[in-house]
């Protein structure tokens, strides 16, 4: 099974009901979004004028860039297939791809708020929510669209899908040839793949050729960030932050840690 979502641009009217429903369902801070709707155009595509919307969200990629960069301690987790009851054990950090439904999830209890996964995502689908703090991270926790997994587990559609007034969002199993999402893929729905990468986005778009061309022209990510460097910076943050918690003032340890982290950020900017 691989859950996916189709956005039918021929139906989308840009009303933002999906973003509002998501914020209400998950108490997303005003300045952040788990999903979004951007207006595109009017722009000239070939000899035609295109105008459409970009309803974006986490793509729950087949090969997510965000997962391997997480520096949180790895633990063994048991996953259960909701349909067959089959169990599978995996060692995962604080973010992972579910082996049975293909969604990418975050363990808020173990997330250290380093932002590595945020930096790694080429779609800007993750953010660090400053409202989610605890003893592990006083800076917040990573957050993003989860395809409303708790709702789906109860047989209810994701909040954005249920709220869409025109039925522009379709959710289901891409591996099921009889599902509505699979039928859309057969008609030509495709994901915003990174120009220099193969992540396999499972949130996909369908619409008029010129509108799809405009979307892909404006929002195809050019390339992946340096994942090795992002992971290295995250590992450093994982080591420095716990130590800083034990220091009342920003002493030598805090100063040195800050210098190291800033140095890695500067190097990363140069390579992008």
N, C-alpha and C positions, 0 to 999 in steps of 0.2 A: 504493500500500500504506500502511496505517496499522495498526501493531501496537497491540493493546489487550489488556486483561485484564478478565475477568468474575469477580466474587466472588459466588458463590451462597450467600446467607446461610441458605438452607434446609439447606445441607450443612455449613456451618462450625460446629465444635464448640468453638472457642476454645482449641485445644490449644497454640498458639504454635509448632508445628513449623515454620511458614513463617518466623517471625522468627529462630528458632535456625539454620535452614538458611542464611538470608541472612547472618547474622553469621559463620557458619563459612566460607561461600563467599568473602566479601569482607573478612574480618578487620575487622569493624566494632567499634569500641571499645564497651565495656560500657555506657557512659552515653549512647550514641547508637543510632539505629535507621534502617535504610533502609526497613523496613516495620514495622508494629506491629499489635497486636490489642487493642482496648479493649472491655470489656464494657459494654453499655447496658441500662438497666432493671433490674428490672421498672418500667415507667412506664405511665401511663394515656394511651392514644391514642384519643380519642373515647370510646366506651363499652367499649373493649377494653383488655386489659393486653398490652403488648409487651415482649419481652426478646430481645436479639440481640447481635451483635458488630459492631465496626467494624474490619475488617482494612484498614489504610490503607497507601498507598505513593505514589510519584510518579505523577501522572496522565498524564504525557507529553501535555500539552494540545495541542490543535490550534493555539491561539494562546497559547503559554506566556508568562506575565508575567516569568519569570526571565531569559529570553533578551535582551530589549532593554536591560536595566539593567546588563549586564556591561561594566565599564570597561576590560577588557584590550585590548591592541592588536589590531586586526583584521588577519587574515591570509587569504590565499586558500587554500582547501582544495579538493581534488578528491574527490567522493563517487562511489561506484560502486554501481549496482544489482546486488545479488547474483543476481537472476534473469535479467536481460537483458544484464548487462555494460555497460550504458549509463553514461557518466560525466557528471557535472555539477559545474562549478566554482562555488563560493560564497565570499563574504567573510564570515568569522565571527570572533567574539570567542572567549572561552574556554568558552562554552557555546552550544549551537545546537540547532536541530531538524533532524534528518536529512531531506533532501529525498526519500529513497526509502522508508524504513521508518517515518518519522514519530516515531521516538524522540527524546528530548531527552538530549543527552550533554554531558560536561564534559571538557575537555582539562586534565588535572592539571598538565601541564608549564607551561602558560601562566596558570593560575589564580593570582591574586595574594592570595587569601584574604581579600578585603575584606568578604565576607558580603552583598554587594548582592543576589545571587540568593536568598540565604536569607531576607532581609527581604521580597523581592518575592513569594515563594511564599505564597499564602493558605492552603495546606494543611499547612504546616510539614513539607514533605517533604524539605527540604534542611538540611544542617548543615555547619559548618566542622570538619573532622577535624583536631585538633591533632597527630595522629601523622604527617600528611602534610606534611612541611616540606622546603624546599630553599632555594636561593639567591634564588628569586623571592619566596617567602613563608616567614618563620620562624614565622608564626602558624597555619599549617595551610592546607588546601585544601578547597574545597567538595566535598561528596559527596552521593550520593543513589542511589535505585534507577535502574538503567539497563535494566530488563527483561532483565538478564543477557545483554547483547548478545553478548559473546564466546561464551557457550554456545549462544545461538540461531544464531549464524553457523555453528556446527558441527553444527546440526541437533538440538541438545539443548534440552529445555524449561528455562525459568528454574528456579533452585534451589527457590524457594518452591512452584512448581507441581508439580515432581517430588516434593517431600516431603509435600505435603498428603495426609493420610491418608484424607480423605473425598472428594477430587476437587472441593473447593469453589472452586479456582482454575482458570480456563480461559484459555489464552493463544492468540492467533492474529491473523489479519488481518481487521480490521473492514471493509475494503473488499471482501473476498471474500464474496459472498452465501451461499456454501456452507459457510463456516467455522462452527465451533461458536459462536464469539463473536458472529458476525452473527446467528445463530439466536436467541441470548439477547437481543440488542437488539430483534429482532422480537417477542419475548415480553414486552418491557417493561423490560429492564435499562437503567439510566441512571446518569449520572455526577453527582457532587456539584458542580454548577455554582455559581459565586459568585453571590450574590443580586443584586449590582449589577455584573455583568460577563458576558462571553461568552468564556471561555477554551476551552471544548470539551474537558473531561476525557475521556480515553480509557481510564481504569480505571473500570469501571462495576459497579453493584450490582444484584442480582436477589434477590427474596425475597417473603415474604408482605407484603401491602399495609401492615399495621400496623407491621411491623418496618422496612420501607423508610421509612415516615413518621417513625418514631422516629430512625432514622439521620440523615435529612435535617433533622429538627427540631433535633437536638443538634449536628450538625457541618457544616451549610451555612455556608461563610464569608460574613460579611455584606457585605463589599466589599473591593476591592483597595486596597492601600496606595498612597500617592502615588509612582508609579513615576518621575516626573520628579525628585523630591527624592532618591529612593534612588539613581538614576543619578548625580545631581550629587554626592552624598556618596561614591559609589564612585569617581568621577573624581578627587575631591579625595584620596581614599586612594591612588589610583594614582600621583598626583603626589608626595604627601608621603612615603609609605613608602620608595621608593628613596632619597630624600634622607636619610631618617633612618638608613638602613643605613650611610651614609658618616660618620655622626657618632658618636664614641665615647661621649659623654655626652649627656644630654637637655639640649641648649642652647636657644638662642632659637628655632631652627627647629623643634625637637621640641616645645617649649612652645606655639608659635604653631599648629603643625599640630594638636596635641591640642585646643587651644581651638576651632579651626575645626570639627574633626570632632565635638566634643561639642555645639557650637552647632547643627549640622545635625541631630544625633540628637534634641536637645531640641525643635527645631522640628517634626520628624517626629512625635514623641509627641503634641504638641499637636493635630496635624491628624488623628490617628487616632481 
